[in-house]
């Protein structure tokens, strides 16, 4: 199953703020984690449109593991490499420990999407799914 990902993070190469995965079939996963010191740009453009309360990172990781377990195999599709980085970071729960996942592969596409709510990970992941799936048709 292709899962389309988008993340919001605190400026260039900053800490994760939110992550969304949208499956080809429409199932969605979206979480927000604490951002204690957002940059001015992030404070103005990202924080007001998060749509969820922040949960601790370990809770986000546990929920991600449960959600990913619904799939037999996963192909993560991103339009920005840093989204893949944050996804991979979320898989790591401690030294030599990671959450369990079905077999997975990853792909980064160079594609421009138009989101209904830019800088919101869930809306941006939906836009990525719609753009890629419309090209498949």
C-alpha positions, 0 to 999 in steps of 0.5 A: 500500500502506498502511504503519502507522507508530509511532516511539519518541522521547526525550520530547516532540519528542525525538530518534528512538529507534526506528521501525517500519512494518507493511504491510497485508500483514504485511511489517515494517520496524523499526530502532533508532538510538542514544539516548545520553541517554534521559530517566528515563521513556524509560530506564524504559519504552522502552529495556528493550523495544527488541528490536534493537541500535541502528544508525547513522542513515545505515544506518537510512536506507539500509535504509529506502530499500531496504524502501520500494522494494518498494512501487509507492506508499505511504500512511503511516498514523499515530496521532500527528503526531510519527510522521510528522515522524520519518518525514519527517526520516528521508527527509532525508540531507543538504542538498537530498538525500533517499532515494528513495521511491515516490510517497507520501501520509500520514494521521494518524488519531485512534484508540486502539489497544491494543498487546501491548507498549506503547512498543515501536514494532513492537508499536504499529505492528502494533496500529495496523494491526490496529485500522484494518484491523478497521474496514475489514472 
